[in-house]
Amino acid sequence: MILVTPELRDQLRANHRARCAALRRGEPAPDPMPVVRFFNPLGPATWLATEMDEDGILFGLADLGFGCPELGSFALEELESIQLPFGLGIERDILFEGEFPLSAYAKAASRSGSLVEGERMLRRESAPGASMLSSDRW
C-alpha cells in the first residue's frame, strides 16, 4: 500500500509550510486537523500526521500502544520499512478524515492513554446532544 499519496503529500507539506511561515512571523503555530492515519494491522500502534517536511519527516501524534501517546516526529521511510508477519506492513486508514485539531486528539489520547480511546471520547463528546468539550475537561 502507498502510505502517502500525492494528494496527501501536498496537504501534509502545505501544513508544514504554514507552520514554518507562522513561526517566522512570530505567530503561534497553527493547530491543523490530522491529514492521515497510519496503523499496525497486527497491533495497537497508531499514528496521526498533520505535516511532512521535504525530507519525509512527519509530525503528529504517535501511539505505540504502551499507554503514553505523544506528539512528535516520525519518518515516513521508517513506517514504510516495517515488515510484519504474514507479509504485512504499516497501513493507511483510507477512510480517515480528521474531525478535530491535533491538540484535541493529543489531549484526549493523553487523558485516556490511547489514541484510539481518546478519539472515541472526542466523538462521544461532540455527538449531537452531548456537552461540548471544554479545555478544562481535556
Secondary structure, DSSP 8 states (H G I E B T S, - for coil): --SS-HHHHHHHHHHHHHHHHHHHTT---------EEEE-TTSS-EEEEEEE-TTSEEEEEEE-SSS--EEEEEEHHHHHH---GGG---EE-TT----S-HHHHHHHHHHHT-HHHHHHHHHHHHSTTS----TTT-
